Amino acid sequence: MSVTVTSPSPTTGRLPRSAPIAAGAVAVMVVGQFAMLAVVPVAIVVVSTWRHARLAALRWWAAGLAVAFATPLVLWAIGPDRAPSLSKDMHPALAAVLVAAAVAYVAAWVVVRRRRAVPSTGE
């Protein structure tokens, strides 16, 4: 007995939801003062965006989110007198930029999903 598994075609398949859920988790974690743990959902966003071909339009958004997270992380790591946590050391403006980048990724995902759902008339 053999089983044939076919993947959905790029035009009819659903977009993976792991990336926008993880991006939303980044925003919640930064606002909730768990910025260091937000490295996990940022990695999920980047990996799932680059892994799934249907999310290729969001690769720049994922890269922007990764850079927005890496900036305060690097500043915290190389700072002369580091706070015990990234959340306490992060400037509120950087936190706002990070949350905005996460929300922008989710918004871009929604736009891509809606564009895929609209059938083209072929005219």
RONUDO-74682 format. One record per residue: y, z, x of N, C-alpha, C in turn; residue in three letters; residue number from 1. Coordinates in steps of 0.02 Angstrom, whole numbers. Layout:
{ny=Y, nz=Z, nx=X, cay=Y, caz=Z, cax=X, cy=Y, cz=Z, cx=X, type=ala, seq=NUM};
...
***
This chain:
{ny=-58, nz=0, nx=42, cay=0, caz=0, cax=0, cy=62, cz=0, cx=45, type=met, seq=1};
{ny=107, nz=-46, nx=32, cay=167, caz=-49, cax=72, cy=228, cz=-41, cx=27, type=ser, seq=2};
{ny=279, nz=-11, nx=57, cay=341, caz=1, cax=21, cy=396, cz=-37, cx=58, type=val, seq=3};
{ny=433, nz=-76, nx=21, cay=489, caz=-113, cax=50, cy=554, cz=-78, cx=31, type=thr, seq=4};
{ny=590, nz=-59, nx=82, cay=654, caz=-26, cax=71, cy=709, cz=-76, cx=88, type=val, seq=5};
{ny=753, nz=-86, nx=41, cay=809, caz=-131, cax=53, cy=874, cz=-91, cx=49, type=thr, seq=6};
{ny=919, nz=-106, nx=93, cay=983, caz=-72, cax=91, cy=1029, cz=-109, cx=42, type=ser, seq=7};
{ny=1074, nz=-73, nx=11, cay=1120, caz=-107, cax=-35, cy=1165, cz=-155, cx=2, type=pro, seq=8};
{ny=1184, nz=-208, nx=-30, cay=1228, caz=-256, cax=2, cy=1297, cz=-225, cx=11, type=ser, seq=9};
{ny=1334, nz=-248, nx=60, cay=1400, caz=-219, cax=73, cy=1449, cz=-226, cx=15, type=pro, seq=10};
{ny=1439, nz=-276, nx=-28, cay=1486, caz=-285, cax=-83, cy=1468, cz=-245, cx=-144, type=thr, seq=11};
{ny=1405, nz=-227, nx=-153, cay=1385, caz=-191, cax=-213, cy=1369, cz=-118, cx=-200, type=thr, seq=12};
{ny=1359, nz=-100, nx=-138, cay=1340, caz=-31, cax=-122, cy=1398, cz=17, cx=-130, type=gly, seq=13};
{ny=1382, nz=79, nx=-139, cay=1433, caz=131, cax=-144, cy=1455, cz=152, cx=-75, type=arg, seq=14};
{ny=1517, nz=172, nx=-70, cay=1542, caz=198, cax=-7, cy=1514, cz=267, cx=5, type=leu, seq=15};
{ny=1496, nz=282, nx=67, cay=1472, caz=349, cax=83, cy=1526, cz=401, cx=69, type=pro, seq=16};
{ny=1507, nz=457, nx=39, cay=1555, caz=508, cax=21, cy=1561, cz=563, cx=73, type=arg, seq=17};
{ny=1520, nz=561, nx=125, cay=1522, caz=614, cax=175, cy=1589, cz=616, cx=211, type=ser, seq=18};
{ny=1618, nz=559, nx=225, cay=1680, caz=557, cax=263, cy=1739, cz=586, cx=224, type=ala, seq=19};
{ny=1752, nz=567, nx=162, cay=1809, caz=597, cax=128, cy=1799, cz=671, cx=112, type=pro, seq=20};
{ny=1738, nz=691, nx=100, cay=1725, caz=762, cax=88, cy=1739, cz=802, cx=152, type=ile, seq=21};
{ny=1718, nz=775, nx=209, cay=1731, caz=809, cax=273, cy=1806, cz=809, cx=288, type=ala, seq=22};
{ny=1841, nz=755, nx=272, cay=1914, caz=753, cax=283, cy=1949, cz=805, cx=240, type=ala, seq=23};
{ny=1927, nz=812, nx=179, cay=1955, caz=864, cax=137, cy=1940, cz=934, cx=164, type=gly, seq=24};
{ny=1881, nz=942, nx=193, cay=1864, caz=1006, cax=224, cy=1908, cz=1021, cx=284, type=ala, seq=25};
{ny=1929, nz=970, nx=320, cay=1975, caz=980, cax=377, cy=2040, cz=1010, cx=351, type=val, seq=26};
{ny=2067, nz=981, nx=298, cay=2130, caz=1006, cax=271, cy=2123, cz=1078, cx=247, type=ala, seq=27};
{ny=2068, nz=1093, nx=213, cay=2057, caz=1160, cax=188, cy=2049, cz=1210, cx=245, type=val, seq=28};
{ny=2012, nz=1190, nx=297, cay=2000, caz=1235, cax=353, cy=2065, cz=1249, cx=392, type=met, seq=29};
{ny=2106, nz=1200, nx=401, cay=2168, caz=1210, cax=438, cy=2215, cz=1255, cx=398, type=val, seq=30};
{ny=2221, nz=1242, nx=333, cay=2263, caz=1284, cax=291, cy=2235, cz=1355, cx=287, type=val, seq=31};
{ny=2169, nz=1362, nx=287, cay=2137, caz=1427, cax=283, cy=2130, cz=1462, cx=350, type=gly, seq=32};
{ny=2162, nz=1437, nx=402, cay=2163, caz=1467, cax=469, cy=2094, cz=1466, cx=503, type=gln, seq=33};
{ny=2055, nz=1414, nx=491, cay=1992, caz=1404, cax=526, cy=1994, cz=1337, cx=564, type=phe, seq=34};
{ny=2048, nz=1326, nx=601, cay=2059, caz=1262, cax=633, cy=2007, cz=1245, cx=686, type=ala, seq=35};
{ny=1983, nz=1296, nx=722, cay=1933, caz=1281, cax=774, cy=1868, cz=1256, cx=743, type=met, seq=36};
{ny=1849, nz=1282, nx=685, cay=1788, caz=1259, cax=652, cy=1797, cz=1189, cx=622, type=leu, seq=37};
{ny=1858, nz=1166, nx=616, cay=1870, caz=1100, cax=587, cy=1847, cz=1043, cx=633, type=ala, seq=38};
{ny=1826, nz=1060, nx=693, cay=1800, caz=1009, cax=738, cy=1737, cz=977, cx=709, type=val, seq=39};
{ny=1699, nz=1015, nx=672, cay=1637, caz=988, cax=642, cy=1652, cz=935, cx=590, type=val, seq=40};
{ny=1695, nz=949, nx=539, cay=1709, caz=895, cax=492, cy=1747, cz=837, cx=522, type=pro, seq=41};
{ny=1788, nz=849, nx=573, cay=1821, caz=792, cax=606, cy=1769, cz=747, cx=638, type=val, seq=42};
{ny=1720, nz=777, nx=670, cay=1666, caz=737, cax=700, cy=1627, cz=699, cx=647, type=ala, seq=43};
{ny=1615, nz=731, nx=590, cay=1579, caz=697, cax=535, cy=1619, cz=637, cx=510, type=ile, seq=44};
{ny=1684, nz=645, nx=503, cay=1727, caz=589, cax=481, cy=1723, cz=532, cx=530, type=val, seq=45};
{ny=1731, nz=547, nx=594, cay=1732, caz=494, cax=644, cy=1664, cz=459, cx=649, type=val, seq=46};
{ny=1611, nz=497, nx=652, cay=1544, caz=468, cax=660, cy=1525, cz=428, cx=598, type=val, seq=47};
{ny=1536, nz=455, nx=539, cay=1515, caz=418, cax=479, cy=1558, cz=356, cx=467, type=ser, seq=48};
{ny=1622, nz=359, nx=487, cay=1664, caz=300, cax=479, cy=1643, cz=245, cx=526, type=thr, seq=49};
{ny=1625, nz=262, nx=587, cay=1604, caz=210, cax=635, cy=1532, cz=188, cx=623, type=trp, seq=50};
{ny=1493, nz=229, nx=590, cay=1422, caz=213, cax=579, cy=1412, cz=166, cx=521, type=arg, seq=51};
{ny=1451, nz=173, nx=468, cay=1442, caz=133, cax=407, cy=1489, cz=74, cx=408, type=his, seq=52};
{ny=1461, nz=15, nx=402, cay=1502, caz=-46, cax=404, cy=1549, cz=-50, cx=344, type=ala, seq=53};
{ny=1531, nz=-20, nx=288, cay=1574, caz=-23, cax=229, cy=1638, cz=18, cx=239, type=arg, seq=54};
{ny=1639, nz=61, nx=288, cay=1699, caz=101, cax=302, cy=1739, cz=74, cx=361, type=leu, seq=55};
{ny=1727, nz=13, nx=379, cay=1761, caz=-16, cax=438, cy=1837, cz=-18, cx=428, type=ala, seq=56};
{ny=1860, nz=-25, nx=367, cay=1932, caz=-27, cax=355, cy=1965, cz=41, cx=368, type=ala, seq=57};
{ny=1925, nz=93, nx=372, cay=1952, caz=161, cax=382, cy=1948, cz=185, cx=454, type=leu, seq=58};
{ny=1929, nz=142, nx=499, cay=1920, caz=165, cax=568, cy=1986, cz=187, cx=600, type=arg, seq=59};
{ny=2040, nz=153, nx=585, cay=2105, caz=175, cax=613, cy=2125, cz=242, cx=584, type=trp, seq=60};
{ny=2110, nz=253, nx=520, cay=2127, caz=317, cax=489, cy=2086, cz=373, cx=520, type=trp, seq=61};
{ny=2022, nz=360, nx=534, cay=1980, caz=410, cax=565, cy=2004, cz=425, cx=636, type=ala, seq=62};
{ny=2024, nz=374, nx=672, cay=2050, caz=384, cax=740, cy=2115, cz=424, cx=737, type=ala, seq=63};
{ny=2157, nz=411, nx=688, cay=2219, caz=450, cax=680, cy=2204, cz=523, cx=666, type=gly, seq=64};
{ny=2154, nz=537, nx=625, cay=2135, caz=605, cax=611, cy=2108, cz=639, cx=673, type=leu, seq=65};
{ny=2068, nz=603, nx=712, cay=2041, caz=632, cax=774, cy=2096, cz=648, cx=824, type=ala, seq=66};
{ny=2145, nz=603, nx=830, cay=2201, caz=616, cax=876, cy=2244, cz=673, cx=851, type=val, seq=67};
{ny=2254, nz=676, nx=785, cay=2293, caz=732, cax=756, cy=2259, cz=799, cx=768, type=ala, seq=68};
{ny=2193, nz=799, nx=770, cay=2158, caz=862, cax=784, cy=2155, cz=875, cx=859, type=phe, seq=69};
{ny=2147, nz=823, nx=899, cay=2140, caz=833, cax=971, cy=2205, cz=857, cx=1004, type=ala, seq=70};
{ny=2261, nz=839, nx=976, cay=2326, caz=858, cax=1005, cy=2334, cz=935, cx=1008, type=thr, seq=71};
{ny=2329, nz=971, nx=953, cay=2336, caz=1044, cax=958, cy=2278, cz=1076, cx=996, type=pro, seq=72};
{ny=2219, nz=1045, nx=992, cay=2162, caz=1072, cax=1029, cy=2173, cz=1069, cx=1104, type=leu, seq=73};
{ny=2199, nz=1013, nx=1128, cay=2212, caz=1006, cax=1200, cy=2270, cz=1052, cx=1221, type=val, seq=74};
{ny=2322, nz=1055, nx=1179, cay=2378, caz=1100, cax=1195, cy=2355, cz=1173, cx=1198, type=leu, seq=75};
{ny=2309, nz=1191, nx=1155, cay=2282, caz=1259, cax=1155, cy=2240, cz=1270, cx=1218, type=trp, seq=76};
{ny=2200, nz=1220, nx=1237, cay=2155, caz=1228, cax=1294, cy=2192, cz=1231, cx=1360, type=ala, seq=77};
{ny=2247, nz=1195, nx=1367, cay=2281, caz=1193, cax=1432, cy=2341, cz=1241, cx=1434, type=ile, seq=78};
{ny=2355, nz=1275, nx=1379, cay=2412, caz=1320, cax=1376, cy=2405, cz=1378, cx=1425, type=gly, seq=79};
{ny=2462, nz=1402, nx=1451, cay=2459, caz=1456, cax=1500, cy=2437, cz=1523, cx=1470, type=pro, seq=80};
{ny=2459, nz=1538, nx=1411, cay=2438, caz=1601, cax=1380, cy=2410, cz=1584, cx=1311, type=asp, seq=81};
{ny=2345, nz=1573, nx=1309, cay=2312, caz=1551, cax=1248, cy=2304, cz=1608, cx=1199, type=arg, seq=82};
{ny=2313, nz=1592, nx=1136, cay=2298, caz=1639, cax=1083, cy=2222, cz=1641, cx=1074, type=ala, seq=83};
{ny=2196, nz=1694, nx=1043, cay=2123, caz=1698, cax=1035, cy=2094, cz=1645, cx=988, type=pro, seq=84};
{ny=2136, nz=1613, nx=948, cay=2110, caz=1561, cax=904, cy=2159, cz=1502, cx=903, type=ser, seq=85};
{ny=2132, nz=1444, nx=886, cay=2173, caz=1384, cax=882, cy=2224, cz=1390, cx=825, type=leu, seq=86};
{ny=2205, nz=1421, nx=770, cay=2250, caz=1428, cax=713, cy=2312, cz=1468, cx=730, type=ser, seq=87};
{ny=2304, nz=1519, nx=771, cay=2362, caz=1561, cax=788, cy=2406, cz=1528, cx=840, type=lys, seq=88};
{ny=2378, nz=1484, nx=880, cay=2415, caz=1450, cax=932, cy=2448, cz=1386, cx=907, type=asp, seq=89};
{ny=2422, nz=1357, nx=853, cay=2446, caz=1293, cax=829, cy=2515, cz=1300, cx=796, type=met, seq=90};
{ny=2560, nz=1257, nx=815, cay=2627, caz=1255, cax=785, cy=2619, cz=1233, cx=712, type=his, seq=91};
{ny=2658, nz=1262, nx=667, cay=2652, caz=1242, cax=596, cy=2664, cz=1167, cx=584, type=pro, seq=92};
{ny=2706, nz=1136, nx=624, cay=2717, caz=1064, cax=616, cy=2654, cz=1025, cx=633, type=ala, seq=93};
{ny=2619, nz=1046, nx=685, cay=2556, caz=1012, cax=703, cy=2503, cz=1023, cx=649, type=leu, seq=94};
{ny=2503, nz=1083, nx=620, cay=2456, caz=1096, cax=566, cy=2472, cz=1052, cx=506, type=ala, seq=95};
{ny=2536, nz=1042, nx=492, cay=2556, caz=999, cax=436, cy=2537, cz=926, cx=449, type=ala, seq=96};
{ny=2544, nz=904, nx=511, cay=2525, caz=836, cax=529, cy=2449, cz=828, cx=521, type=val, seq=97};
{ny=2411, nz=877, nx=542, cay=2338, caz=874, cax=536, cy=2316, cz=872, cx=463, type=leu, seq=98};
{ny=2346, nz=914, nx=422, cay=2329, caz=913, cax=351, cy=2350, cz=847, cx=319, type=val, seq=99};
{ny=2408, nz=821, nx=338, cay=2431, caz=756, cax=312, cy=2384, cz=700, cx=333, type=ala, seq=100};
{ny=2359, nz=702, nx=394, cay=2313, caz=650, cax=418, cy=2247, cz=654, cx=379, type=ala, seq=101};
{ny=2223, nz=714, nx=364, cay=2162, caz=721, cax=325, cy=2171, cz=696, cx=254, type=ala, seq=102};
{ny=2227, nz=713, nx=224, cay=2241, caz=690, cax=156, cy=2251, cz=614, cx=154, type=val, seq=103};
{ny=2282, nz=587, nx=206, cay=2292, caz=515, cax=210, cy=2226, cz=478, cx=216, type=ala, seq=104};
{ny=2178, nz=507, nx=253, cay=2112, caz=476, cax=258, cy=2078, cz=474, cx=189, type=tyr, seq=105};
{ny=2082, nz=529, nx=153, cay=2051, caz=531, cax=87, cy=2085, cz=480, cx=41, type=val, seq=106};
{ny=2151, nz=476, nx=43, cay=2187, caz=427, cax=2, cy=2168, cz=356, cx=20, type=ala, seq=107};
{ny=2161, nz=342, nx=84, cay=2141, caz=275, cax=106, cy=2070, cz=259, cx=83, type=ala, seq=108};
{ny=2026, nz=309, nx=84, cay=1958, caz=299, cax=60, cy=1958, cz=282, cx=-15, type=trp, seq=109};
{ny=2000, nz=315, nx=-53, cay=2005, caz=301, cax=-125, cy=2030, cz=229, cx=-136, type=val, seq=110};
{ny=2079, nz=208, nx=-97, cay=2106, caz=140, cax=-104, cy=2052, cz=89, cx=-87, type=val, seq=111};
{ny=2015, nz=101, nx=-33, cay=1961, caz=54, cax=-14, cy=1908, cz=52, cx=-68, type=val, seq=112};
{ny=1891, nz=110, nx=-96, cay=1840, caz=112, cax=-149, cy=1863, cz=74, cx=-211, type=arg, seq=113};
{ny=1926, nz=81, nx=-229, cay=1951, caz=46, cax=-288, cy=1956, cz=-29, cx=-276, type=arg, seq=114};
{ny=1973, nz=-49, nx=-216, cay=1975, caz=-121, cax=-201, cy=1906, cz=-152, cx=-205, type=arg, seq=115};
{ny=1855, nz=-115, nx=-184, cay=1787, caz=-140, cax=-187, cy=1762, cz=-144, cx=-259, type=arg, seq=116};
{ny=1788, nz=-100, nx=-303, cay=1765, caz=-98, cax=-372, cy=1794, cz=-154, cx=-414, type=ala, seq=117};
{ny=1852, nz=-180, nx=-394, cay=1883, caz=-233, cax=-433, cy=1848, cz=-298, cx=-418, type=val, seq=118};
{ny=1816, nz=-329, nx=-469, cay=1781, caz=-392, cax=-456, cy=1831, cz=-449, cx=-447, type=pro, seq=119};
{ny=1817, nz=-491, nx=-399, cay=1862, caz=-549, cax=-388, cy=1845, cz=-603, cx=-438, type=ser, seq=120};
{ny=1895, nz=-638, nx=-462, cay=1884, caz=-689, cax=-513, cy=1866, cz=-756, cx=-482, type=thr, seq=121};
{ny=1879, nz=-764, nx=-417, cay=1860, caz=-826, cax=-383, cy=1907, cz=-884, cx=-397, type=gly, seq=122};
{ny=1966, nz=-869, nx=-422, cay=2013, caz=-923, cax=-437, cy=2055, cz=-941, cx=-377, type=glu, seq=123};
***
